[in-house]
């Protein structure tokens, strides 16, 4: 059985890969397809990047599940409920990645049909683009809501049981709460997402990943020989007598 420190180092590595994948998707792979004038005109020409994004999304969802499964034996020493909550959220997150991937592939298919039609029936294609684009938008924000909640649950475990320095875990709790509030929840309330509220999460997530890769989880505390002998020499060991009368 792996030690807590070994499990923590593997978890840190998985979190680091998860962060890199999360940053690559919007800023490298999806940017050419979603840039103006929009995916209808761009996606067909960015087919390779979109397909790579689909594969990376699946990998990203699988990583959250891998984190929950890897850390499960350690987290369950402290709280069965929180450990299983993290596992359940990671499974839901993976399912939502599959839904979002379906919308991305639908965008690609529509763009390719538009390109092959020679821009005929442009009005019809524009109407379809609104529908397909809206489906992807809300699948994306729903996924962001769940993965943000998963990150919040992860930092809750790390903070509550001091598996990383508590100030660092507390910053993670605050940053994940800002991300969930400012981006998916704000969008679902009908407002423009405040992306600046999500920015603090990346450096804190990176700091936690690096800390875990270097230090691992703290080993659970066990009773020392002194405390064990002290309890054995207490009132019960002396036949239940009470020195105070």
Secondary structure, 3 states (H helix, E strand, C coil): CCCHHHHHHHHHHHHHHHHHHHHHHHHHHCHHHHCCCCHHHHHHHHHHHHHHHHHHHHHHHHHHHHHHHHHHHHHCCCCHHHHHHHHHHHHHHHHHHHHHHHHHHHHHHHHHHHHHCCCCCHHHHHHHHHHHHHHHHHHHHHHHHHHHHHHHHHHHHHHHCCCCCHHHHHHHHHHHHHHHHHHHHHHHCCCCCCHHHHHHHHHHHHHHHHHHHHHCCCCCCCCCHHHHHHHHCCCCCCCCCCCCC
